């Protein structure tokens, strides 16, 4: 999900990165490291892009078929 999509879904279409991080009311459901740019690239993460990429890599290894 992109920052734009998350902002729109939470009713704050102009608060792109804020909804993904500090003001994210869905942080448990959509952790901020799972939010990517609308072009699919990784961007802004408090602990750095390397850590964000590693978290996503680890999660993808443990995905179960049919579970998003």
N, C-alpha and C positions, 0 to 999 in steps of 0.2 A: 504494500500500500504506500502511496506517496504522501508527502506532507500535505499537498493540496487536497487529496481525497480525504485524509483524516480531518483536516480543518473544515471541509465542507460537511462531512458527516456529523461533526460535533456542533455545527451551527456557527462556526467562527471562520468563515472563508478567507479572511485576511490574516489570520493568526497562524500562518503556515507552520513555522517551527515551534512556536510556543505550545501548540496543542500536542506536538509529538514529544515534548520534553517536560518542562516544569509545570505547565498547566494541563497536562494530558489526563483527562478524567478516565481514560480507558487504559491507563498504564499497566494494569494487570493483564488485560486482554490483549493489548497491542503495545508491548514494550517498545520504548523509543529506538532500540537498536534494530528493530524490524522495519522501521519506516525508511524508505529510500526516496531519492529524487524522482520526479516524474519521468525522467529518461532512463530510470533503472539503476543509475550509478549511486554509489554510497556517498553520503555527505554528512556533515556535522554530527559529531557524537562526543559527548563530554570527555570520554576517555580515549578518544582518537579513532581514526578510521581503521587502523590495524586491528584494534580490539573488536570493533564492530564487525569487521570481516570475519574474524576468528569465531565470534559468537554465532554468526550466521552459518559458518561452515560446520561448526559443531552441531548446531540444531538440524541442519540438513542431513547429517549422518544418522540422526535418530528419528527422522520422519517416518510415519506409518502410512501405508496406503490408505487413501480416503480421508485422511485427517489433515486439515489446513492449519 
